[in-house]
Every structure is written in structure tokens, then in C-alpha cells.
Amino acid sequence: MALPLFLPCAAGVEAWLAEEVQRVLPAAQVHTGRGGVGVDGDPIDVMALNLESRLAQRVLAEVASGPYQSEDDVYALARSVDWQQWITPEHTLRVDTTAHRSPLRSLNFAALRVKDAVCDLLREATGERPSVDTQQPDLQIVLHLGETHASLYVDTSGESLFKRGWREDKGDAPLKETLAAAMLAAAGWRGTPEEGGALHDPCCGSGTIAIEAAQIACGIAPGLKRRFAFERLLPFADADMRAQWQRLKSHAQSRIHASAVPIFASDVAFRMVDFARRNAQRAGVEPCIQFNGGDALERPAPPLPDGLRGTLMINPPYGERIDVAGKAARPSAQDRATPDDFFPRLSAHWKRAYTQHPAGWTAWVLSPDMKLPSSMRLKESRRVPMWNGPIECRLFRFDLVAGSAR
């Protein structure tokens, strides 16, 4: 069964996701589009992408596409799919809808028509129909309505891929794992002495950046500790496919190795350091990360060998992370405790503590403040557009060079 696959991602991440998909599927033709990456694949490719992708939000398999003008056209499109290849009446389903300039008045009614088509087809074939489960369905169908064309996808991932299966302890507005991976990809950090060097997150929160980095450095596939929707679907249910899935996971397990670079994480809140340490333990990387408490404005730079450069990467607190979309910002306790002069003091501390290392440190800061370099009195060498959910941000790069204030 060959299918067009679409891997959606956060805006601005498409190029790095395309590189990642090419690494996972070296022989595939990868197409970069707006909001994601397309590739033709088979069920084994679906399994590999779910297991290995750090940057994709989901792996969607397109099962139908065509023009539409009304809900009846959407029903007919859904009826054109042989759903018996995917589920039996004992399975459950849910239909989610996205739209861009759709002429239809009700997206909920369009989703209902897709559900009707699936149930009608199975009832006619078997005399029974599947049930709807809005919480944990076996089959998740995604209907995308454009201005004139509609597409139907099977969501092979289930829960979004940022859920790696290890996070239990979290603070206010934790950074999504996919965004942490995008920050590391933008920085060219690959967890080797040559590509990125050591890593330090001095505002680690519940540890997302450090844990994601440690998994990269140790070669740990991001999907090893979770389950996927495809495991309950018929194309992946026979003995051969289950054996292929076990082989993929066994191969991923065999690639795990010790980190070649040191990784450091610290936070002013000892409660968050404890959360981060427990998350790292569940992620299988606690021995690779050195955790410490302490204020980012005072903590000395971690000691490194002379020839090893370092990467600072932080997602500092900002109130918009807690409440956006037209509402007044509602800062967390951590955000409220952040002084107005935090960034000038942080850059002054970096100039004192991080510019003495012979191989140098590079700092990457994610912020929605486009004037952050002015606040820090530093000249950025790069700014990368990046979205933290609905918040437009920039990932700023600062080269911390001895003897230079800018």
C-alpha cells in the first residue's frame, strides 16, 4: 500500500523537517510545502517516520482528495475510500477538521458527513457500524477543507508527536519537545564535539531542551517510549508488519550510545530542577545531564576542555506563553518573579563568565521580543523566525567572544 504522506510542523521548521525526513528515508523524494513536508511512503515508512521524527507534529496518510462545493461532495469523497482496509466495525473513530478559506458554513457538519460515510460503508459491507470515540479512537481521520479542494487523511500518530512518552512532571507553559528539537536543529546542534559541542540551558524549567539534546547526543529515537495510532489499524496488524515494527524498534535500541559531549541544565527553582531530573530519568538520559540549582544571572560557566566549544540555549520566561489570543497576558509565578532588568544583567553575566573559554560559547535565545538584542546590549549574528504555539518568536544567536561587548 503506497500512500502520499504529509508531516505537518510548526511554521518555519519545514526545511529542517525535510532534512530529517531525508535522513530517515534516504531514497525518498521529499517535498517541502507550507506548514509541513510531503513524501510518498509505504506502511514501513509510516512506522519509521513516527518512530524517528523529532520535528513533525504528526504523520498523516492521505487517502482521498478532490474538488468539493458542498457537504454532499465531502460525503462522496469519504465514500470513495475503502475503509475496510483500515478498520472493522469493532474499531472506534473520530473526525477532526481543519480549513483554509472553506465556503462551508459548519466544519462540524462536514466532519459529521465524513463520519456518516465511513459508518454507512461499513454497515453496508458487514451489517454493523463502528462507534465514535472522541477521546482515544482507533482511527483518527483528518478532513482538510481548502477553498475548492478537500483532502482526507488517516492520522497514523494518534497523540501529537511532541508527546515523547516521558514527561510527567511539568511547570507552567512547558516547552514542547518538537520546538526544543527545532531550536537545536536551527543551531546546527547534533550532539557531537564538531556539531554543537557542549550544551547548557541555564533556565531549564522541566528540562525539555536538555533532555531533547541528550537524546540526540545518545542516538535515542524520540518515539521509543510511546505508542502510536497505526498499531491499532489493519494495514499494520498482520504478523509480518508487527515483526517489521519490532525490527525497527530493535534497530533503534541498538543505536543508543553514550553522549560524546557534556550537557548541563540549571534553574533558579529547585522544584523545577527536581522535575527535570525525574523527566530525564524517564527519558533514559539522566546520567548524561548534570543538573544544578542556581540563578542564571550568577551561575558560572560550566568547565569545558580547551578545545570543546559550548552552546548556551534558553527559552526564558515571558508572560505571553501563559495566555494569548486576544486575552491579557497572565504570567506564571516564575514570569512575575523575572525582573525588568533580567536580560541586561544576563548579557553582562555572559560577558564576564562565558567569554574566557578558548573555544568560545554561542548563545541562542528564543523570545517574542524583536528588540531583545537591544535589551541585552548584544549584536545578534543571526535571528531565526520560530513559533511557540500561537506566539511569533525569534531565535537569536549571540557569539560570546572574549574582549568584545557587542
N, C-alpha and C positions, 0 to 999 in steps of 0.2 A: 504494500500500500504506500504509494508515493503521494505526499501532500505538500502544498505550499505552507510554510511555517512563517509566523510573524512573532518577533520577540519585541514587545514594547519596552521602552525605557524612559527615564527622565529626559526632558528636553536638554540638549547639549551633550548628551552622553553617546549619541548614535555612532560616532566614529570609533570610540574605544570599544563599544559593544561589537561593532563589525570586526575589529581586530581579534576580539575574544572568540567570536563565533568561528572565525577562520582558523584559530588555533585548535579549537575543539573538533572542527570538521575541515581538515586541510584540503580535501578535494572538492569542497562545495563552492558554488557560485553565490557569493553573499551580496545582497543588495541593500544599500543604506537608504533609508527613507526618513520622512519627518516623523519623529516620535518612536522610531524603532528600526529593526533590521529584518529583512526578509531572506529566506533561504528555502530551497526545496529539500525535503528530507523524508526519511522513512521512519518507522517506529523506533529503530535503534538510535537514530539521530535524535529523536524526541527525548529518549531516555538520557542520552549523553548530554544534551543541552540543559535539561533540568538539573542533572547532577553537577555540571561543571560551571554554569554561568553565574558569575558574581554580579553582573551589571543589569541583566534583564529582569523585568518585573514578572513576566510570565512567558510560557511557551504556548502559543496559540496555533492550532492546526486549522487551516481554512478548509471548510467542507462544501461551501457553496457561495456564489457571488453572481450578482446580476442586477439589471435595472429594476426600479420599482417606482410606483406612483401612489400606491395605497396600501393599507394593511392587508388586503387580499393578495397583493403581489408578494408581500413578505411571507404570508401563509404558503403560497405556491412555491416560493423559493425553499422554504423549510421542508415542504413535502417532497422536493426533488432529491433529498438526501436519504440514503438507505440507512436509517438509524438502527436497523437490526444488526449492522456491522459493529455498532458501538455499545448498545445496551440491550437488556432484556426487560420485560415488564417488572421484574423484581428490583431493578435499579431505580434510583431516585434521580430527579433532575432539577435544575434551576436555570432560568434565562436572565442574563444581565444585558442591558442595552447601553450603548454609547452613541452619540450623534454629533454630526457637524453639518449645520445648515439643513437639517432634515425638514421637509414640508409637513410631516405628520404632526398632528396636534398632541397625541399622547404616546409617549415612549412606553409607558406601562401596557397600553393596549397592544402595541406592536409586539412586545415581549410575550403577552398572553397568546397572540396568534401563533407565534413560534411554538410555544408550549402545546397549543391545540394541535398543530401539525404533527409534532412528534408523537403525541398520545394517540391521535387518530390513526396514524400509520401503523403503530404497533398494535392497536386494538383490532384493526382490520386484518393484520397478519397473524395474530395469536389469540384474539378474543379477550385480551387483557391489556391494561394500560399502566404505565409507570406512575408513581406518585411524585408530588413536588416536595422537596425539602429545601427550605431557604437557608438552612444553617450549614449542613455538611452533605451536599448532594454527591451522588456518584458521578453524574455527568453535569458539568457546568458549560452551558452554551453562552457564547457572547455574540450578540447581534450588533453590528455597527451600521448605522444609517448615515450615508453621505447625502449630498444634495440630490443625486439621481440614482446612485447605486447603493445596494445593500450587500453586506458580507456576513456570513455565519462562520463562527469559529468554535471548535471544541477547546476548552481550556484544559490543557494536559497537566498543569501545575497544581491546581487546587488553590491552597493558600498562596499568597504572593511570595515570590522567591526571596524577598528580603527576610522572610522568616526562616532562619537557618536551622532552627530546632534547638538552640542552646540558651536563648535569652529567657530568663525567668525574673531576674532582678533588674529593675529599671527605675530611673528617676523621672523628673519632669521632662517631657518632649525629647525622648531618646532619639539619637541619630539613627536613621535607617541604615542597615548593613549595605544595601545597594549604593547609597550615597557615599558612605565611607569608602567603598570599593572604587567609586568614580573619582573621589578625591585622590586616592592612591594612584589610579591609572593616569589621571591628569598630571600628577607629579612625576610620572615615569618610575614609580617605586615598585620594584619587582622582588624585593626581599633578598637581594644579593649585595655583596660589597661593591660591585660595579654599577648596579642599578638601584640607587637609593641609599645604600649604606644603612647605618643605624637609624632607628626611628624613636621619637619621643613625642608623646601627647601630654602636655602639662595641664590640660583641662579635660581629663579623660572621661568624666561622668561615669556611666555604667560600662565603659571600656570598649565601645564599638570599634573605634579606629584601630586601637592597639590589637584587639582580638582579630579583626579582619586582616591586619598586617601580618600577625603571627601565623594565621592560617595560610596566607600567601607564601610566607617565608618557609613554612614547613611542607608546602605542597598538598595541603588538605583541601579536598573538593568541598565547596560550600554546601552541597546537598546531601552529604554523607549521613547527617544526623536527623533527617526528616523523611516523611512520606509524601507521595505525590498522587494527584488525582488519576493519572494514567494507570496506576497499579490496579484500579478497580474497573477498567474499561476492557471490552472484549478484544480489541486488536493486540493487547499486551498480556492476555490472560492464559494463552496456551503454554505448554511446558517449555517449548523452545524459547519463547520470549522471556519467560521467567528465568530461564537459565542464562540468557543474554544479559538480563538485568543484574543477576548475581555476579556475572563475569565483569561487567562494568564497575560494579562497586568493589569487587575484589582487586581489580587493577588499580582503582583509585586508592584503595587502602595500602597497596604495595608501594605507591609512590611517596608516601609520607616519610619525611626525613627531618633531622634536626635543623633548626634555623642556623644559617651561616652569619647572621647579624644580630646584635643585641637590640631589644625592644624595651622601651621604658614607658610607664604610664603613671601619672600622679594627678591628684585632685586636692583642692583645699578642704573638701568634705570627706572625712574619714569614712562616713557611711557609704559614700559613692565608691570609694576605693575598695571597700568590702564587697559591694555589689559587683564591681568589675572583676575582682578576683574570683568570685563564685561563678560568674558568667564564663570567665576564661577556663575555669576547671571543667565546666560542662562542654565547652568547645574543644577541649583537648589540648589547650595551649598554655595552661598556667605556668609550666616550667620555663616557657620561652619569654615570659614578660616579667620585668622587675617592677613591682608596684610599690608606690610610696605615697604617703600623705604629704601635704605641703602646699603653700601658696605659690602659684605660677609666677608671682612678682618677686619671689625671694629664692626659690629653689635653684641651686647651682646646676650648671650644665652637667649631664652625665659624663663620666670619664670615658674616653674612647682611645683606641690605639691611634698613633700619629697618622697613619696612612688611611684611616677609615673616616669618610665624611659622614655627616649626620643630617637627618631630615626632621625638622620640627613640623608637626601637623596638628592644628587645633580648630575646633568648632566652638568658639567661645559663646557664652550665654548671650542671648538677645531676646527681648520680650516678645517680638513678633512670632517666635517659634511656638508660643503657647496659644495664641488666639489671633486669627487673621480673618480675611474675607469680609471686610467691612466693619468688624467689631473692634472696639478699643482693645489695645494690647493688654493682656492680663499676665504680667510677669510672674514667673515662679519665685519661690523664696530665694533660689540661687541668683536669679536675674536681679531681684530687688537688692541683693547684697553687693552687686557689682558697682563699684564707684565710678563716677563720671570720668575720672582721670585714669581708668584702668588701662586703656590702650597706650597713652603716652608713657605711663610707668612701665608697661610691659616691654615696649620697644627699648626704653632706657636700660631695663634689666638685661634684655637680649644683647645690647651693645656691650655691656660690661661682662656678661657671663659666657656668651657664645661666640665671640669674635676672636678668642685666643687660640682656638683649636687649629692646628696647622692645615688640616684637610678642609676645614670650613663647615659651616652649617647653612642649610637652606630652610627658610620658614615658609609654610603655606597656611594661610588663614582664610576660613570661609566666613563671609559676612554679607549681610544685605546692605551695608553702608558703603555706597560707592566712593565716599570720601575718606575711607579708612586709612589709606596711606598718609593723608594729610594729618589725621588724628595721631598717627603713630610717628609722624615726622621721619618717615622712611620712604624711599622711592622704590615702588614695585618694579620688578623686572618682567612680570607677566600678570595678566588678570584673565581668568577663565570664567565665562558665564556658566552658572550652575544653578539649579533649582532645588531648594529644600522644601519638598511638597509644593504648596502654592506660593512660596516666598522666593522671589528672584534674588539671587546672591551672586557674588563673585568670589572665586578662589584666587587670592592674591599670593604671589610669590615674592619673597624678600630674600636677597642674598646677604647674609651676615658676614661681612668682610672686615678683617682687622684694620683698624686705623681709619675707617670710613663711617661717618654718621648718616650718610644717605646712600 
